Amino acid sequence: MFEAHFQTFEEPEAGVALAARLAALREELVRRKLTGFVIPRADQQQNEYVAPSEERLAWVTGFTGSAGLAVVLSQEAALFVDGRYTIQAAKQIDAKAWAVESLIDPPPESWVLAHLKSGDRLGFDPWLHTFAATERLSAACAKAGAELVAVDSNPVDAVWQDRPQPPVAPVAIHGLQYAGVAEAEKLAQIKSEIEKLGADALVLSDSHAVAWTFNIRGADVAHTPLPLSYALVPKVGRPTVFIDHRKLSNLSRDHLEQSADVREPDALTPTLMALAKSGAAIALDNATAADALSRLISGGGGKPVRGSDPIALLKAVKNATEIKGTQTAHRRDAIALARFLAFIDREAGSGKLTEIDAVEALETFRRDTGALKDVSFPTISGTGPNGAIVHYRVTRKSNRRIARGDLLLIDSGAQYEDGTTDVTRTMAVGEPTEEMRDRFTRVLRGHIAIARAVFPDGTTGAQLDTLARQYLWAAGVDFEHGTGHGVGSYLSVHEGPARISKLGTTPLKRGMILSNEPGYYKTDGFGIRIENLELVVAANIEGAEKSMNAFETLTLAPIDRRLIDAAMLSKEELAWLNAYHARVRAEVGPALDEVTKAWLDQATVELT
């Protein structure tokens, strides 16, 4: 009845194979006269989702999370992950071969400093590390009396005998009915930003920036419609796009050539070198530009201008067409969500459904819209203790049956040509405990605090983050992830530069889309998260002396009333919840079949 087309549930590699791979890598390091090697979870552009050919970290360690780094020395090896992946990493790696360490505090450089000896040579691939990351590693090596060595070719690739080929998925044109702004206008904006930077040209090292600028999309990586590519935009003159020509049809080539020269990726190095020889100042994105690019420019006599990619902010502020598109996409997605939530409510209590069944059902309902291009990330479907693993990915081995008394946490999203969605709902299966209701209500209060926030221009995500945590803090608990991330327009579901977190320093601007997703996770017990997407809009406040902003909620899906302790809500919070449910009922109900509409009417009954 249900099936998944866009994600699999296969197990990580077996320990025996992983042990052999680690041994082979160490032999290769000896051959190259290296003491160790650094393996980031990264491709050349620091993408969140990478092609199978770039999954070096997973191939060596078995860890399949979206962020991490490994350091392999001759006798020791460490895998570094953040708080989202601590439990997952411990389950996936061989504890006898690997130590699991913090990716954030302390950072990997502390481990490197403690474990390297004078005279050691630590290798790294300069195409897989940013300039800032390289500087940190280099400083740690220098303190230890060791040397950081840039390799000409990656030693992991040398021992990865069945490494997949790089992707060559076809490029599609992202029409103006979705993009809203033509390439010429975007290039004019970019060139104005290059002028402000005091640079002669800008390297677009982020494929998202290339896709946005030239109104193209692709399918080179899972879940994000990226055509892996680079571009060089000069302050004066015609830009160049560097992309594998096998990805281009006559139509997509003609589209690109209307605004840029089109060359193969291997032309990037000589083109940059030629520009550098003229002494040009060339802007690079600190977040995505490989250290190798900085070395090419400096080595050729040019001046690398390192900083924030100006396109990231331009891309984050959605235009009127993109905003209308995402509103349409969310209403479409809401129909699939209502069908799914009604299905879970009917069937989960029987004890016959599993986490995988839930994933497959939700994807099927989304495919039934006729507009689904992909899921925007692998669906997180966790029940019972699996729900407490923040970025849990169900496999056939971990797949758990949904039982009465459990909570089911479903975090999912969809890619439609007119918008990208991301939504989390936590559902009670049977009767929830008082602890579950208390924690859920505290999470909900934080969610409502963000949704109702009113804030002046210039406010950052860090300034709002506390609003989401205050009721959890009052009970002595917290959650170890950000409250919200930016979301792209048929691009990455995790988009910078703005975010709602302790580290969110970018001011929020009207037109930005961010998630609102506080949570609570009881290890080996249950997980709770409530997530909607929010659009930054103007706040209409009579008599306001400042320009004020607010959030417009885009996501339309009921919040499980059975998990809410209404006595804990203020009048304002209760009013928000009832108004939200009334809106869901009004906007989604008319598009549903009678059975699902009856369920939705019941699920959104006013709470008193």
VEXDREN-2710 file (C-alpha; in Angstrom, 1 decimal):
% VEXDREN-2710
k/r/px/py/pz
1/MET/0.0/0.0/0.0
2/PHE/2.7/2.5/1.0
3/GLU/6.3/2.7/-0.2
4/ALA/9.3/5.1/0.0
5/HIS/11.0/6.2/-3.2
6/PHE/13.3/8.9/-1.8
7/GLN/15.0/7.2/1.1
8/THR/16.2/3.7/2.1
9/PHE/16.4/1.9/5.4
10/GLU/19.6/0.0/4.9
11/GLU/22.1/-0.8/7.7
12/PRO/25.5/0.9/8.0
13/GLU/28.5/-1.2/6.9
14/ALA/29.4/-4.2/9.0
15/GLY/32.3/-3.9/11.5
16/VAL/34.5/-6.4/9.7
17/ALA/34.5/-4.3/6.5
18/LEU/35.1/-1.1/8.4
19/ALA/38.1/-2.6/10.3
20/ALA/39.7/-3.6/6.9
21/ARG/39.1/-0.1/5.5
22/LEU/40.7/1.6/8.5
23/ALA/43.7/-0.8/8.2
24/ALA/44.0/-0.1/4.5
25/LEU/43.9/3.7/5.1
26/ARG/46.7/3.4/7.7
27/GLU/48.8/1.5/5.3
28/GLU/48.3/4.2/2.7
29/LEU/49.3/6.9/5.2
30/VAL/52.5/5.0/6.0
31/ARG/53.2/4.9/2.2
32/ARG/52.8/8.6/2.0
33/LYS/54.9/9.3/5.1
34/LEU/52.0/10.7/7.0
35/THR/51.4/10.2/10.7
36/GLY/47.6/10.8/10.3
37/PHE/44.8/12.2/8.2
38/VAL/41.8/14.3/8.8
39/ILE/38.5/13.2/7.2
40/PRO/35.6/15.7/7.3
41/ARG/32.1/14.9/6.4
42/ALA/32.2/17.3/3.4
43/ASP/32.5/17.7/-0.3
44/GLN/34.3/20.5/-2.1
45/GLN/31.5/22.9/-1.3
46/GLN/30.6/22.0/2.3
47/ASN/27.1/20.7/1.3
48/GLU/24.9/19.2/3.9
49/TYR/24.0/16.3/1.7
50/VAL/26.8/15.0/-0.4
51/ALA/27.0/12.6/-3.4
52/PRO/27.8/8.9/-2.6
53/SER/31.2/9.5/-4.1
54/GLU/31.9/12.1/-1.3
55/GLU/30.8/9.9/1.7
56/ARG/34.4/9.3/2.8
57/LEU/33.6/9.7/6.5
58/ALA/30.8/7.1/6.4
59/TRP/32.9/4.8/4.3
60/VAL/35.7/4.8/6.8
61/THR/33.8/5.0/10.1
62/GLY/30.3/3.7/9.5
63/PHE/28.8/6.9/10.9
64/THR/26.1/8.2/8.6
65/GLY/25.2/11.6/10.2
66/SER/25.1/14.8/8.3
67/ALA/27.9/16.5/10.3
68/GLY/31.2/15.1/11.7
69/LEU/34.9/14.7/11.3
70/ALA/37.4/12.0/11.9
71/VAL/41.2/12.0/12.7
72/VAL/43.1/8.8/12.0
73/LEU/46.5/8.4/13.5
74/SER/48.8/5.4/13.3
75/GLN/47.5/3.9/16.7
76/GLU/44.5/6.0/17.5
77/ALA/41.4/7.3/15.8
78/ALA/38.6/9.6/16.9
79/LEU/35.2/10.5/15.4
80/PHE/33.9/14.0/16.3
81/VAL/30.2/14.7/16.3
82/ASP/27.9/17.3/17.8
83/GLY/25.1/16.8/20.4
84/ARG/22.6/15.6/17.8
85/TYR/24.6/12.6/16.9
86/THR/26.3/11.4/20.1
87/ILE/23.9/8.4/20.6
88/GLN/23.9/7.5/16.9
89/ALA/27.7/7.6/16.5
90/ALA/28.1/5.3/19.5
91/LYS/25.8/2.8/17.9
92/GLN/27.4/2.9/14.4
93/ILE/31.1/2.9/15.0
94/ASP/33.4/0.2/16.3
95/ALA/34.1/1.3/19.9
96/LYS/37.4/-0.7/19.9
97/ALA/38.8/1.3/17.0
98/TRP/37.2/4.7/17.5
99/ALA/36.7/7.2/20.3
100/VAL/33.7/9.4/20.0
101/GLU/34.6/13.0/20.8
102/SER/32.9/16.5/20.8
103/LEU/32.8/18.4/17.5
104/ILE/32.1/21.7/19.3
105/ASP/33.4/22.0/22.9
106/PRO/36.2/21.1/23.0
107/PRO/36.8/21.2/19.2
108/PRO/38.8/18.5/17.3
109/GLU/41.9/20.8/17.4
110/SER/42.2/20.2/21.1
111/TRP/42.3/16.4/20.5
112/VAL/44.9/16.9/17.7
113/LEU/47.1/19.0/20.0
114/ALA/46.9/16.4/22.8
115/HIS/47.7/13.4/20.5
116/LEU/50.3/14.7/18.0
117/LYS/54.0/14.6/18.8
118/SER/56.8/16.8/17.6
119/GLY/57.8/15.9/14.0
120/ASP/54.4/14.3/13.2
121/ARG/52.9/15.0/9.8
122/LEU/49.1/15.3/9.7
123/GLY/47.6/15.2/6.2
124/PHE/44.5/16.9/5.0
125/ASP/42.7/17.4/1.6
126/PRO/42.6/21.2/1.0
127/TRP/39.6/20.8/-1.3
128/LEU/37.5/19.5/1.7
129/HIS/38.3/22.1/4.3
130/THR/37.6/25.8/4.4
131/PHE/40.4/28.3/5.0
132/ALA/39.3/28.9/8.6
133/ALA/39.2/25.2/9.4
134/THR/42.7/24.8/7.9
135/GLU/44.0/27.7/10.0
136/ARG/42.7/26.0/13.2
137/LEU/44.2/22.7/12.4
138/SER/47.5/24.3/11.4
139/ALA/47.7/26.2/14.7
140/ALA/47.1/23.0/16.7
141/CYS/49.8/21.2/14.7
142/ALA/52.2/24.0/15.2
143/LYS/51.7/24.0/19.0
144/ALA/52.4/20.3/19.0
145/GLY/55.5/20.7/17.0
146/ALA/53.9/18.8/14.1
147/GLU/53.2/19.8/10.5
148/LEU/49.9/20.1/8.7
149/VAL/50.4/18.7/5.2
150/ALA/48.1/19.4/2.2
151/VAL/47.9/16.3/0.0
152/ASP/47.7/16.4/-3.7
153/SER/45.2/13.5/-3.8
154/ASN/43.0/12.1/-1.1
155/PRO/44.3/8.8/0.5
156/VAL/40.8/7.6/1.3
157/ASP/40.1/7.7/-2.4
158/ALA/43.2/5.6/-3.0
159/VAL/41.9/2.7/-0.9
160/TRP/38.2/3.1/-1.7
161/GLN/38.3/0.6/-4.6
162/ASP/34.5/0.6/-5.4
163/ARG/34.0/4.4/-5.0
164/PRO/31.0/5.6/-6.9
165/GLN/31.4/7.9/-9.9
166/PRO/30.6/11.6/-9.4
167/PRO/27.0/12.5/-10.3
168/VAL/25.9/13.9/-13.6
169/ALA/22.2/14.4/-13.1
170/PRO/20.4/16.7/-15.6
171/VAL/20.1/20.4/-15.0
172/ALA/16.5/21.9/-15.0
173/ILE/15.5/25.5/-15.6
174/HIS/13.8/27.0/-12.6
175/GLY/11.3/29.2/-14.4
176/LEU/10.3/32.7/-13.4
177/GLN/6.9/31.5/-12.3
178/TYR/8.9/30.0/-9.3
179/ALA/12.0/32.1/-9.2
180/GLY/10.3/35.5/-9.5
181/VAL/13.5/37.4/-10.5
182/ALA/15.5/37.0/-13.7
183/GLU/19.2/36.2/-13.8
184/ALA/20.1/39.6/-15.2
185/GLU/18.6/41.4/-12.2
186/LYS/20.2/39.0/-9.7
187/LEU/23.6/39.5/-11.4
188/ALA/23.2/43.2/-11.1
189/GLN/22.6/42.8/-7.4
190/ILE/25.6/40.6/-7.0
191/LYS/27.9/42.9/-8.9
192/SER/26.8/45.7/-6.6
193/GLU/27.8/43.6/-3.6
194/ILE/31.2/42.8/-5.2
195/GLU/31.8/46.6/-5.5
196/LYS/31.0/47.0/-1.8
197/LEU/33.5/44.2/-1.0
198/GLY/36.2/46.1/-2.8
199/ALA/36.8/43.0/-4.9
200/ASP/37.3/42.4/-8.7
201/ALA/35.4/39.2/-8.8
202/LEU/33.4/36.7/-6.6
203/VAL/33.8/32.9/-6.6
204/LEU/30.5/31.2/-6.2
205/SER/31.8/28.1/-4.4
206/ASP/28.3/27.2/-3.1
207/SER/26.2/25.3/-5.6
208/HIS/23.1/26.8/-3.9
209/ALA/24.4/30.2/-4.9
210/VAL/24.9/29.1/-8.5
211/ALA/21.4/27.5/-8.6
212/TRP/19.8/30.7/-7.2
213/THR/21.8/33.2/-9.4
214/PHE/21.2/31.4/-12.7
215/ASN/17.7/30.0/-11.9
216/ILE/18.6/26.4/-12.4
217/ARG/18.1/23.2/-10.3
218/GLY/19.5/19.7/-10.5
219/ALA/19.7/16.3/-8.7
220/ASP/23.3/15.7/-7.9
221/VAL/22.7/15.2/-4.2
222/ALA/19.9/13.6/-2.3
223/HIS/17.0/15.8/-1.0
224/THR/18.3/19.1/-2.3
225/PRO/17.8/20.0/-6.0
226/LEU/21.4/21.0/-6.6
227/PRO/23.5/21.0/-9.8
228/LEU/27.0/20.7/-8.4
229/SER/28.9/23.6/-10.0
230/TYR/31.0/26.7/-9.5
231/ALA/30.7/30.2/-11.0
232/LEU/33.0/33.2/-11.2
233/VAL/31.3/36.6/-11.3
234/PRO/33.5/39.6/-12.2
235/LYS/32.7/43.1/-11.1
236/VAL/32.7/44.0/-14.8
237/GLY/32.0/41.6/-17.6
238/ARG/30.4/38.3/-18.2
239/PRO/30.3/35.6/-15.5
240/THR/31.4/32.0/-16.1
241/VAL/29.7/28.8/-14.9
242/PHE/31.8/25.7/-14.4
243/ILE/29.7/22.6/-14.7
244/ASP/30.0/19.2/-16.2
245/HIS/28.6/19.5/-19.7
246/ARG/27.0/16.1/-19.5
247/LYS/24.4/17.6/-17.2
248/LEU/23.2/20.1/-19.8
249/SER/20.6/19.6/-22.4
250/ASN/20.4/22.0/-25.4
251/LEU/17.6/23.9/-23.5
252/SER/19.5/24.3/-20.2
253/ARG/22.7/25.2/-22.0
254/ASP/21.0/27.9/-24.0
255/HIS/19.4/29.1/-20.7
256/LEU/22.8/29.4/-19.0
257/GLU/24.5/30.9/-22.1
258/GLN/22.1/33.8/-22.1
259/SER/23.8/35.2/-19.1
260/ALA/27.2/33.4/-18.7
261/ASP/30.0/31.5/-20.4
262/VAL/29.8/27.8/-19.7
263/ARG/33.0/25.8/-19.1
264/GLU/33.9/22.4/-17.7
265/PRO/34.8/22.2/-14.0
266/ASP/38.5/21.5/-14.6
267/ALA/38.7/25.0/-16.2
268/LEU/38.1/26.6/-12.8
269/THR/41.8/26.3/-11.7
270/PRO/43.4/27.9/-14.8
271/THR/40.7/30.6/-14.9
272/LEU/41.4/31.6/-11.3
273/MET/45.1/31.4/-11.8
274/ALA/44.9/33.7/-14.9
275/LEU/42.8/36.2/-12.9
276/ALA/45.1/36.0/-9.9
277/LYS/48.2/36.7/-12.1
278/SER/46.7/40.1/-12.8
279/GLY/46.7/40.9/-9.1
280/ALA/43.0/40.7/-8.8
281/ALA/41.2/40.8/-5.5
282/ILE/38.9/37.8/-5.6
283/ALA/36.1/37.3/-3.0
284/LEU/35.7/33.9/-1.4
285/ASP/32.9/32.6/0.9
286/ASN/34.3/31.7/4.3
287/ALA/31.6/29.1/4.8
288/THR/31.9/27.1/1.6
289/ALA/35.1/28.0/-0.3
290/ALA/37.7/25.3/-0.1
291/ASP/41.2/26.2/1.3
292/ALA/42.5/25.0/-2.1
293/LEU/40.8/28.0/-3.8
294/SER/42.5/30.4/-1.4
295/ARG/45.9/28.8/-2.1
296/LEU/45.3/29.0/-5.9
297/ILE/44.6/32.7/-5.7
298/SER/47.5/33.5/-3.3
299/GLY/49.9/31.3/-5.2
300/GLY/49.0/33.1/-8.5
301/GLY/49.7/36.5/-7.1
302/GLY/46.1/37.5/-6.4
303/LYS/44.4/38.6/-3.2
304/PRO/41.8/36.4/-1.6
305/VAL/39.1/38.5/0.0
306/ARG/37.5/36.2/2.6
307/GLY/34.1/36.9/4.1
308/SER/30.5/36.1/4.0
309/ASP/29.0/35.2/0.6
310/PRO/26.7/38.1/-0.2
311/ILE/24.4/35.8/-2.2
312/ALA/23.5/33.9/1.0
313/LEU/21.6/36.9/2.3
314/LEU/20.1/37.9/-1.0
315/LYS/18.8/34.3/-1.4
316/ALA/17.5/34.1/2.2
317/VAL/15.1/37.1/1.6
318/LYS/12.3/35.6/-0.5
319/ASN/10.6/37.7/-3.2
320/ALA/6.9/38.0/-3.6
321/THR/6.7/35.1/-6.1
322/GLU/8.7/32.8/-3.8
323/ILE/6.5/33.7/-0.8
324/LYS/3.3/33.0/-2.7
325/GLY/4.9/29.7/-3.9
326/THR/5.8/28.6/-0.4
327/GLN/2.3/29.4/0.9
328/THR/0.8/27.3/-1.9
329/ALA/3.3/24.5/-1.2
330/HIS/2.5/24.5/2.5
331/ARG/-1.3/24.3/1.8
332/ARG/-0.6/21.3/-0.5
333/ASP/1.6/19.7/2.0
334/ALA/-1.0/20.2/4.7
335/ILE/-3.4/18.0/2.8
336/ALA/-0.9/15.1/2.8
337/LEU/-0.1/15.8/6.5
338/ALA/-3.8/15.6/7.5
339/ARG/-4.2/12.3/5.7
340/PHE/-1.1/11.0/7.3
341/LEU/-2.0/12.1/10.9
342/ALA/-5.5/10.7/10.5
343/PHE/-4.1/7.4/9.3
344/ILE/-1.7/7.2/12.3
345/ASP/-4.5/8.1/14.7
346/ARG/-6.6/5.2/13.3
347/GLU/-4.0/2.6/13.0
348/ALA/-1.1/3.1/15.4
349/GLY/-3.0/1.9/18.4
350/SER/-3.3/-1.6/16.9
351/GLY/0.4/-2.3/17.4
352/LYS/0.8/-3.3/13.8
353/LEU/2.6/-0.2/12.5
354/THR/6.4/0.4/12.6
355/GLU/8.5/3.4/12.3
356/ILE/9.2/2.5/8.6
357/ASP/5.5/2.1/7.9
358/ALA/5.0/5.7/9.1
359/VAL/7.8/7.0/6.8
360/GLU/6.4/5.1/3.8
361/ALA/2.9/6.3/4.5
362/LEU/3.8/9.9/4.8
363/GLU/5.9/9.9/1.6
364/THR/3.0/8.1/-0.2
365/PHE/0.5/10.7/0.8
366/ARG/2.9/13.5/-0.4
367/ARG/3.4/11.7/-3.7
368/ASP/-0.3/11.5/-4.1
369/THR/-0.3/15.4/-4.4
370/GLY/1.3/14.8/-7.8
371/ALA/3.8/17.6/-7.2
372/LEU/6.4/16.0/-4.9
373/LYS/10.0/16.1/-6.3
374/ASP/11.8/14.6/-3.3
375/VAL/11.6/14.6/0.5
376/SER/13.6/17.6/1.8
377/PHE/15.6/15.3/4.2
378/PRO/15.3/11.7/5.4
379/THR/12.2/11.5/7.5
380/ILE/12.9/11.1/11.2
381/SER/10.4/8.6/12.5
382/GLY/11.1/7.7/16.1
383/THR/8.9/6.1/18.7
384/GLY/9.6/5.4/22.3
385/PRO/13.3/5.7/23.1
386/ASN/14.2/6.2/19.4
387/GLY/12.3/9.5/19.5
388/ALA/14.9/10.7/22.0
389/ILE/17.6/10.5/19.3
390/VAL/17.5/14.0/17.8
391/HIS/18.5/13.1/14.2
392/TYR/17.4/9.4/14.3
393/ARG/17.3/7.6/11.0
394/VAL/15.3/4.4/11.1
395/THR/17.0/1.3/9.6
396/ARG/15.6/-2.2/9.2
397/LYS/17.6/-3.2/12.2
398/SER/16.5/-0.3/14.5
399/ASN/12.9/-0.3/13.2
400/ARG/10.6/-0.2/16.2
401/ARG/6.9/-1.2/16.4
402/ILE/4.6/1.7/17.5
403/ALA/2.9/0.6/20.7
404/ARG/0.3/2.1/23.0
405/GLY/1.8/4.3/25.6
406/ASP/4.5/5.5/23.2
407/LEU/5.0/8.9/21.6
408/LEU/5.7/9.0/17.9
409/LEU/7.9/11.9/16.7
410/ILE/7.8/12.5/12.9
411/ASP/10.1/15.2/11.5
412/SER/9.7/15.4/7.7
413/GLY/9.7/17.7/4.7
414/ALA/9.0/17.9/1.0
415/GLN/10.5/19.5/-2.0
416/TYR/8.0/21.0/-4.4
417/GLU/9.0/23.3/-7.3
418/ASP/7.2/26.2/-5.6
419/GLY/8.5/25.7/-2.1
420/THR/10.3/23.6/0.5
421/THR/8.6/22.3/3.7
422/ASP/9.7/21.0/7.0
423/VAL/7.4/20.0/9.8
424/THR/7.5/18.0/13.0
425/ARG/4.6/16.6/15.0
426/THR/4.7/14.5/18.1
427/MET/1.7/12.2/18.6
428/ALA/0.4/10.2/21.5
429/VAL/-0.4/6.6/20.9
430/GLY/-2.8/5.7/23.6
431/GLU/-2.8/7.5/26.9
432/PRO/0.2/9.8/27.6
433/THR/1.8/10.0/31.0
434/GLU/1.7/13.2/33.1
435/GLU/5.4/13.7/32.5
436/MET/4.8/13.5/28.7
437/ARG/2.1/16.1/28.9
438/ASP/4.1/18.4/31.1
439/ARG/7.1/18.3/28.8
440/PHE/5.0/18.6/25.7
441/THR/3.2/21.6/27.0
442/ARG/6.4/23.3/28.0
443/VAL/7.7/22.7/24.4
444/LEU/4.5/24.1/23.0
445/ARG/4.7/27.2/25.2
446/GLY/8.2/27.9/23.8
447/HIS/6.9/27.3/20.3
448/ILE/4.0/29.7/20.8
449/ALA/6.4/32.3/22.3
450/ILE/8.4/32.3/19.0
451/ALA/5.3/32.3/16.8
452/ARG/3.9/35.3/18.7
453/ALA/7.2/37.2/19.0
454/VAL/7.3/40.8/17.9
455/PHE/10.7/42.3/17.4
456/PRO/12.4/45.4/15.9
457/ASP/14.5/45.5/12.8
458/GLY/18.0/44.3/13.5
459/THR/16.9/41.6/15.9
460/THR/19.0/38.4/15.7
461/GLY/18.0/34.8/16.2
462/ALA/20.2/34.6/19.3
463/GLN/18.0/37.3/20.9
464/LEU/14.9/35.2/20.3
465/ASP/16.2/31.8/21.1
466/THR/15.6/32.2/24.9
467/LEU/11.9/32.6/24.3
468/ALA/11.7/29.0/23.1
469/ARG/13.6/27.6/26.1
470/GLN/12.3/29.5/29.0
471/TYR/9.6/27.1/30.1
472/LEU/11.9/24.1/29.8
473/TRP/14.6/25.9/31.8
474/ALA/12.1/26.6/34.5
475/ALA/11.8/22.8/34.9
476/GLY/15.6/22.3/34.8
477/VAL/15.7/20.8/31.3
478/ASP/16.7/22.0/27.8
479/PHE/17.3/20.8/24.2
480/GLU/20.7/20.4/22.5
481/HIS/19.9/21.9/19.1
482/GLY/19.0/25.2/17.6
483/THR/15.5/26.5/17.8
484/GLY/15.3/27.3/14.1
485/HIS/17.1/27.3/10.8
486/GLY/16.5/29.1/7.5
487/VAL/14.7/27.3/4.7
488/GLY/15.3/27.8/1.0
489/SER/12.9/28.1/-1.9
490/TYR/13.1/24.7/-3.7
491/LEU/16.6/24.6/-2.4
492/SER/18.2/23.5/0.9
493/VAL/15.8/22.8/3.8
494/HIS/18.7/24.1/6.0
495/GLU/19.7/27.5/4.7
496/GLY/21.8/30.2/6.1
497/PRO/22.8/32.7/7.1
498/ALA/19.9/33.4/9.6
499/ARG/18.9/31.0/12.4
500/ILE/17.2/31.1/15.7
501/SER/19.9/29.7/18.1
502/LYS/22.4/30.8/20.7
503/LEU/24.8/31.3/17.8
504/GLY/22.3/33.2/15.5
505/THR/24.0/36.5/14.8
506/THR/22.4/37.4/11.5
507/PRO/19.5/40.0/11.8
508/LEU/16.2/38.6/10.7
509/LYS/14.7/40.3/7.7
510/ARG/11.2/40.4/6.2
511/GLY/10.9/37.6/3.6
512/MET/13.1/35.1/5.5
513/ILE/11.7/31.7/6.3
514/LEU/12.8/30.0/9.5
515/SER/11.8/26.9/11.4
516/ASN/10.4/27.1/14.9
517/GLU/11.2/23.8/16.6
518/PRO/11.9/23.6/20.3
519/GLY/12.0/20.0/21.8
520/TYR/12.6/17.8/24.7
521/TYR/14.4/14.4/24.7
522/LYS/14.4/12.0/27.6
523/THR/17.2/9.5/26.9
524/ASP/15.9/5.9/26.5
525/GLY/12.4/7.3/27.1
526/PHE/10.7/9.5/24.5
527/GLY/11.3/12.6/22.3
528/ILE/9.1/15.6/21.7
529/ARG/9.4/18.3/19.0
530/ILE/6.9/20.7/17.6
531/GLU/8.0/22.4/14.3
532/ASN/6.4/24.9/12.0
533/LEU/7.9/27.1/9.4
534/GLU/7.6/30.9/9.9
535/LEU/7.8/33.8/7.5
536/VAL/9.2/37.1/8.8
537/VAL/6.6/39.8/8.1
538/ALA/5.9/43.4/9.1
539/ALA/4.2/43.7/12.5
540/ASN/1.3/46.2/12.5
541/ILE/1.5/47.9/15.8
542/GLU/-0.5/51.1/16.3
543/GLY/1.7/53.9/17.5
544/ALA/4.9/51.9/17.0
545/GLU/8.0/54.1/17.1
546/LYS/10.2/51.5/15.4
547/SER/9.9/49.3/12.4
548/MET/8.7/46.1/13.9
549/ASN/8.5/42.5/12.6
550/ALA/6.6/39.4/13.4
551/PHE/6.2/35.8/12.2
552/GLU/3.5/34.4/9.9
553/THR/3.1/30.7/10.4
554/LEU/3.3/28.8/7.1
555/THR/2.8/25.2/8.3
556/LEU/-0.8/24.0/8.6
557/ALA/-1.1/20.8/10.7
558/PRO/-2.9/20.1/14.0
559/ILE/-0.9/19.9/17.3
560/ASP/-1.9/16.9/19.3
561/ARG/-4.4/18.2/21.9
562/ARG/-4.1/15.0/24.0
563/LEU/-0.6/16.0/24.9
564/ILE/-1.5/19.5/26.1
565/ASP/-2.2/20.4/29.7
566/ALA/-4.5/23.4/29.1
567/ALA/-4.1/24.5/32.7
568/MET/-0.4/25.3/32.0
569/LEU/-1.3/27.7/29.2
570/SER/-1.9/31.4/29.6
571/LYS/-5.0/33.0/28.1
572/GLU/-2.9/34.4/25.2
573/GLU/-1.3/31.0/24.5
574/LEU/-4.6/29.3/24.5
575/ALA/-6.0/31.9/22.2
576/TRP/-3.1/31.4/19.8
577/LEU/-3.5/27.6/19.8
578/ASN/-7.3/27.8/19.1
579/ALA/-6.8/30.5/16.4
580/TYR/-4.1/28.3/14.8
581/HIS/-6.3/25.2/14.8
582/ALA/-9.3/27.2/13.4
583/ARG/-7.1/28.4/10.6
584/VAL/-5.9/24.8/9.8
585/ARG/-9.5/23.7/9.8
586/ALA/-10.6/26.5/7.5
587/GLU/-7.7/26.3/5.0
588/VAL/-7.2/22.6/4.8
589/GLY/-10.6/21.1/5.6
590/PRO/-12.3/21.9/2.3
591/ALA/-9.7/20.0/0.3
592/LEU/-10.0/16.8/2.3
593/ASP/-12.1/13.7/1.8
594/GLU/-15.0/13.3/4.2
595/VAL/-13.3/10.8/6.5
596/THR/-10.1/12.9/6.9
597/LYS/-12.1/16.1/7.2
598/ALA/-14.1/14.6/10.1
599/TRP/-10.8/13.6/11.8
600/LEU/-9.4/17.1/11.3
601/ASP/-12.5/18.7/12.7
602/GLN/-12.1/16.6/15.8
603/ALA/-8.3/17.2/16.0
604/THR/-8.8/21.0/15.9
605/VAL/-11.7/21.4/18.4
606/GLU/-11.2/24.4/20.6
607/LEU/-9.3/23.7/23.8
608/THR/-10.6/25.3/26.9
END
